[in-house]
Amino acid sequence: MSSWRETPSKIILLDNGSYEIKHSKPSLKKNYKFHNAKFLDKSTGNSISSSTPFFIQDISKDYPIENISSIGHNFTRPLSRGLLGDIDLQLDIWDKIFSQNYSLNKDEENIKNSLLIFTYTPMAPDDVMEGFFEMIFEYFNFDACIKSIPHIFTALYNKKKYPDKINKTVQLVIDSGFSSTTIVPIFNNKPVYNAIKRVEISGKLMTNYLKECLSNTVDLDVRKEFFLANLIKEEMCFFSQDFPKDMTLAKEGDTYMKNFILPEYRHKPSTFFENENNSKFMIKLNNLRFIVPELLFNPNIIGIEAGGIHEGVLSSISECHKDYKDLLYQNIITNGGITKIPGFNQRLCNELSSSVDYSFVNGVQIFGEEKNTNNIYEEPVIEGMKLFALDNELIQDLAITKNDYDEIGFNIVWKTCL
């Protein structure tokens, strides 16, 4: 039987995000998503019975994900703050993905001839990485794997997309998603580890804050409706370019007033109430539309004593070699759900431009897609993984094999990595 060394179809690509897992193969045009969570019964807090769909994916074929919280379930996730906290749960989810999409089952020959390329959160501690490798080599018995932080693949994809604009050697990648926001300088396709920064604001924190605010200001308790609040955030929020000015405008009038029509769960799970004149089915949003995203730049709004994302970028670049600081400011790449909220790139550019010393820096340039009219986003990490997998010589050089792992043990994982 052929192996991944000769056959690209034996290579599995897995972007293991906290909110959802994106996966594919180098030979596939289509990418797939799987929610990185399982159901819990709301009333008991226990895993639900086998007669009910256990994976979100199993039920979301009939109910869109934002509707699930209304039908009696909470969720449990294997990753917390971007780090692996429940190996057994992650095993179940990966097992479902591998068997359902690629006919790969633990201990069978087809998985023993396969290579897994996967992503992990920057600055993950040793015990977290050890958990991943136990799953890969001791449970599934993959023949080999390659690990990398997602920022590397985001940079690869954007360098191809903007070949004449992004520097081939130096980039600064910001990934702001469900459970973490991380800033990574990259030099020659390698992260500058000592300059990696983490900002303690994430999409989950924003959504939870929105839930609390809505429950205190409107006649509707959404504290247990995470996915509904998340949908409201995605549909209604934007980054202010002048926060004090916008607060004044919102207070004095209805410049930013907008109605969110609640989803109709009872008869049409994927549609909205059509009666916009009935306030019972409508949430009015004013300054919350830009206060919630503002947390990323001003965490002290909710009492978090930490710098905003722009300060994290400044700190990260300050710890890089002085000869590359100008290039880093001109080659900033953004990715992640929060960066898709309208106005993010412009706000970040404004904050950085007002802080840099132009005697040393020629300007700030940011690359990254924001929300479009069709709500269709690029998937730079998984597409970057496909580009990386085309270099057969490189992946054979970087791959950690099961034989290496069995002979050397966990220490092998730090000897070969992106």
C-alpha positions in Angstrom: 0.0 0.0 0.0 1.3 3.4 -1.0 2.2 6.0 1.7 2.1 9.7 2.1 5.7 10.0 0.7 4.4 9.0 -2.7 0.7 9.9 -2.6 -0.5 13.4 -1.6 -4.0 11.8 -1.0 -2.5 10.2 2.1 -1.9 13.7 3.6 -4.6 15.1 6.0 -4.7 18.8 6.7 -6.2 19.8 10.0 -6.6 23.4 11.3 -7.6 22.7 14.9 -9.4 25.8 15.9 -11.2 26.3 19.2 -14.5 27.1 17.6 -14.3 24.9 14.5 -11.9 22.6 12.8 -11.2 23.2 9.1 -9.9 20.1 7.3 -9.1 18.9 3.8 -6.4 17.2 1.6 -3.9 18.8 -0.7 -5.6 17.3 -3.7 -9.1 18.6 -2.8 -10.5 21.9 -3.9 -13.1 21.9 -1.3 -12.4 22.6 2.4 -14.6 21.2 5.2 -15.6 22.5 8.7 -16.5 20.6 11.9 -17.6 22.4 15.1 -15.0 21.6 17.7 -17.6 20.8 20.4 -20.1 18.3 21.7 -23.5 18.5 23.2 -24.4 18.5 26.9 -27.9 18.3 28.3 -28.9 21.7 29.7 -30.9 20.3 32.5 -28.3 17.9 33.9 -25.0 19.0 32.5 -24.3 15.5 31.5 -23.5 14.1 28.1 -26.8 13.5 26.2 -28.2 10.1 25.4 -27.1 8.1 22.4 -30.5 8.6 20.8 -29.8 12.3 20.4 -27.1 13.6 18.0 -23.9 13.9 20.1 -21.9 16.1 17.6 -23.1 19.5 16.6 -22.4 18.6 13.0 -25.0 15.8 13.2 -27.8 18.1 14.1 -26.8 21.3 12.2 -27.8 19.6 8.9 -31.4 20.4 10.0 -30.8 23.3 12.4 -28.3 26.0 11.7 -25.7 26.3 14.5 -27.2 29.5 15.9 -30.5 27.7 16.6 -29.1 24.8 18.6 -29.0 26.5 22.0 -32.7 26.9 21.9 -33.4 23.2 21.8 -32.1 22.1 25.1 -28.3 21.7 24.8 -25.2 23.3 26.0 -21.7 22.6 24.6 -18.4 21.3 25.9 -15.2 22.1 24.0 -11.8 20.3 24.1 -9.9 23.5 23.8 -10.0 26.3 26.4 -8.3 29.6 25.7 -6.8 27.9 22.7 -5.1 25.1 24.7 -6.0 21.4 24.8 -7.8 20.7 28.0 -9.8 17.5 27.3 -7.9 14.9 25.3 -10.7 12.4 25.3 -13.2 14.9 23.9 -10.7 15.9 21.2 -10.1 12.3 20.3 -13.8 11.7 19.8 -14.1 14.7 17.5 -11.0 13.9 15.5 -12.1 10.2 15.2 -15.4 11.4 13.8 -13.7 13.6 11.2 -11.2 11.0 10.1 -13.6 8.1 9.8 -16.5 10.1 8.3 -14.6 12.2 5.7 -11.5 10.2 4.9 -12.3 6.6 5.9 -9.4 6.6 8.3 -9.8 4.4 11.4 -7.4 3.9 14.2 -4.9 1.1 13.8 -5.9 0.3 10.3 -3.3 0.2 7.4 -4.7 3.3 5.7 -4.0 5.5 8.7 -0.7 3.9 9.3 0.4 5.1 5.9 -0.9 8.7 6.3 0.6 12.0 7.4 -1.3 14.5 9.5 -0.4 18.2 9.2 -2.0 20.1 12.1 -2.0 23.5 13.8 -1.7 24.4 17.5 -1.8 27.6 19.5 1.4 29.6 19.9 3.2 29.2 23.2 1.4 26.0 24.0 3.1 24.3 27.1 4.8 20.9 26.8 1.9 18.9 28.4 -0.5 20.3 25.8 1.8 19.3 22.9 2.4 15.9 24.5 -1.3 15.3 24.5 -1.5 16.0 20.8 1.3 13.6 20.0 -0.2 10.9 22.2 -3.4 11.1 20.2 -1.6 11.1 16.8 0.9 8.3 17.4 -0.5 6.2 20.3 -4.2 6.3 19.6 -4.6 6.8 15.9 -1.2 5.4 14.8 -0.5 7.9 12.1 2.8 7.2 10.3 3.9 10.8 10.6 2.9 14.3 11.5 4.0 17.9 11.1 2.9 20.6 13.6 2.8 24.3 13.1 1.1 27.4 14.4 -1.5 28.6 11.9 0.2 32.0 11.4 2.8 30.3 9.2 0.2 29.0 6.7 -1.7 32.4 6.8 1.5 34.1 5.7 2.2 31.5 2.9 -1.3 32.0 1.5 -1.1 35.8 1.6 2.3 35.9 0.0 0.8 34.0 -3.0 -2.3 36.2 -3.1 -0.3 39.4 -3.0 3.0 38.4 -4.7 4.1 42.0 -5.5 2.9 43.6 -2.2 3.9 41.4 0.7 7.6 40.9 1.5 8.8 37.4 0.9 11.0 37.2 4.1 9.3 39.3 6.8 5.7 39.4 7.9 3.7 40.0 11.1 0.6 37.8 11.4 -2.3 38.6 13.7 -4.8 35.8 14.4 -7.8 36.9 16.4 -10.5 34.2 16.9 -12.8 32.5 19.2 -10.6 31.9 22.2 -7.4 33.9 21.7 -5.7 36.7 19.9 -2.0 36.1 19.1 0.6 38.3 17.3 3.5 36.5 15.6 6.4 38.0 13.7 7.7 35.7 11.0 11.2 35.7 9.4 12.0 33.2 6.6 8.9 31.2 7.3 9.8 30.7 11.0 8.1 32.4 13.9 10.2 34.8 16.1 9.3 33.0 19.3 10.6 35.6 21.7 8.4 38.3 20.1 5.1 36.4 20.1 2.4 38.2 22.0 -1.0 37.2 23.3 -3.9 39.7 23.9 -6.4 38.6 26.5 -9.5 39.4 24.3 -11.2 36.9 22.1 -14.4 36.4 20.2 -15.9 34.3 23.0 -15.3 37.1 25.6 -16.9 39.6 23.3 -20.0 37.4 22.8 -20.3 36.8 26.5 -20.1 40.5 27.2 -22.8 41.2 24.6 -25.0 38.5 26.2 -24.8 40.2 29.5 -25.4 43.7 28.1 -28.4 42.6 26.1 -29.9 40.7 29.0 -29.7 43.9 31.1 -31.0 46.4 28.5 -33.7 44.6 26.5 -36.7 42.6 27.5 -35.1 39.3 26.6 -32.8 37.0 28.6 -30.1 35.7 26.2 -27.5 34.7 28.9 -27.9 31.1 27.9 -28.1 31.8 24.1 -24.5 32.0 23.1 -25.0 31.2 19.5 -27.8 33.8 19.1 -25.6 36.4 20.7 -22.7 35.4 18.5 -24.9 35.8 15.4 -26.0 39.3 16.6 -22.3 40.2 17.0 -21.4 39.0 13.5 -24.4 40.7 11.9 -24.5 44.0 13.7 -21.1 45.0 15.1 -18.4 47.2 13.6 -15.2 48.8 14.8 -15.4 52.5 15.6 -12.8 54.7 14.0 -13.4 57.4 16.6 -14.8 55.9 19.8 -15.5 59.1 21.9 -17.1 60.8 18.9 -19.3 57.7 18.1 -20.4 57.5 21.7 -21.6 61.1 21.6 -23.4 60.5 18.3 -25.1 57.4 19.7 -26.2 59.2 22.8 -27.6 62.2 20.9 -29.5 60.4 18.2 -30.2 57.3 16.2 -27.2 57.4 13.9 -26.2 53.9 14.8 -29.6 52.5 15.8 -30.3 49.2 14.0 -32.9 46.5 14.5 -32.0 42.8 14.7 -34.9 40.6 13.8 -34.9 37.4 15.9 -34.6 34.0 14.2 -37.8 32.1 13.9 -37.0 28.8 15.6 -40.5 27.3 15.8 -41.3 26.7 12.1 -38.5 27.9 9.9 -35.2 27.2 11.7 -33.0 29.0 9.2 -35.2 32.1 8.7 -36.1 35.2 10.6 -39.4 36.7 11.7 -40.8 38.7 8.9 -42.8 41.2 11.1 -40.3 44.0 11.7 -43.0 46.1 13.3 -43.6 43.8 16.2 -41.0 44.8 18.9 -41.5 41.4 20.5 -39.4 39.8 17.7 -36.9 42.6 17.5 -33.8 43.8 19.4 -32.8 47.4 19.0 -29.0 48.0 19.1 -27.3 51.3 19.3 -23.9 51.9 20.9 -23.4 48.2 21.7 -22.7 47.7 18.0 -19.3 49.3 18.4 -18.7 49.0 22.2 -18.4 45.2 22.0 -15.6 45.2 19.4 -13.9 48.1 21.2 -12.9 45.6 23.9 -10.1 44.5 21.5 -8.5 48.0 21.6 -9.7 49.0 25.1 -10.0 46.0 27.5 -10.2 48.4 30.4 -13.9 49.1 29.4 -14.7 45.9 31.3 -12.0 46.2 33.9 -9.3 44.1 32.2 -6.0 45.7 33.0 -4.2 44.9 29.8 -3.1 46.6 26.6 -5.2 46.5 23.4 -4.3 44.7 20.3 -2.4 47.7 18.8 -0.2 47.8 21.9 0.5 44.1 21.5 1.6 44.7 18.0 3.9 47.6 19.1 5.4 45.4 21.8 5.9 42.5 19.5 7.7 44.6 16.8 9.8 46.3 19.5 11.3 43.0 20.4 12.4 42.2 16.8 15.7 43.2 15.2 15.7 46.9 14.4 16.6 46.3 10.7 13.2 44.6 10.2 10.9 46.8 12.1 10.0 48.9 9.1 9.2 45.8 7.1 7.0 44.4 9.8 4.8 47.5 9.9 4.4 47.3 6.2 3.6 43.6 6.1 0.9 43.0 8.7 -1.5 40.2 7.8 -4.8 39.6 9.7 -6.9 36.5 10.1 -9.6 35.1 12.4 -13.2 35.8 13.0 -12.8 39.1 14.9 -10.8 40.6 12.1 -13.8 40.0 9.8 -15.8 42.5 11.7 -16.1 45.6 9.5 -13.6 48.4 10.3 -10.9 46.2 12.0 -8.1 46.7 9.5 -8.7 50.5 9.3 -8.9 50.9 13.0 -5.7 48.9 13.6 -3.9 50.9 10.9 -5.1 54.2 12.5 -3.9 53.2 16.0 -0.5 52.0 14.7 0.0 55.0 12.5 -0.5 57.4 15.4 2.1 55.5 17.5 5.0 54.7 15.2 8.1 56.9 14.8 8.1 57.9 11.2 11.8 58.7 11.3 12.3 55.0 11.3 9.1 53.6 9.7 7.8 54.4 6.2 4.2 53.5 6.9 1.7 50.9 8.0 0.2 48.4 5.6 -2.3 45.7 6.5 -3.5 42.8 4.5 -6.6 40.6 5.3 -10.1 40.2 4.2 -13.0 41.7 6.1 -16.7 40.9 5.9 -18.2 40.9 2.3 -21.7 41.2 1.1 -22.0 37.4 0.6 -20.6 36.5 4.0 -18.1 34.3 2.2 -14.6 34.3 3.7 -11.3 33.1 2.5 -9.7 30.3 4.5 -6.0 31.3 4.5 -4.8 28.7 7.0 -6.1 25.6 5.2 -5.2 27.1 1.8 -1.7 27.8 3.1 -1.4 24.2 4.3 -2.2 23.1 0.8 0.5 25.2 -0.7 3.0 23.9 2.0 2.1 20.3 1.2 3.1 20.8 -2.5 6.7 20.8 -1.4 7.3 17.0 -1.0 11.0 17.4 -0.2 10.2 19.9 2.6 7.5 17.9 4.2 9.6 14.8 4.2 12.4 16.8 5.9 10.1 18.2 8.6 7.9 15.2 9.3 8.1 13.5 12.7 7.6 9.8 12.1 6.1 7.3 14.5 9.4 5.5 14.5 11.1 8.7 15.6 8.5 9.1 18.4 8.8 5.5 19.6 12.6 5.7 19.7 13.2 9.2 21.1 9.9 10.0 22.8 8.2 13.3 23.3 11.5 15.3 23.0 11.5 14.7 19.2 8.6 17.1 18.7 10.8 20.2 19.4 13.6 19.1 17.0 11.5 19.3 13.9 8.8 22.0 13.5 7.8 25.0 11.5 
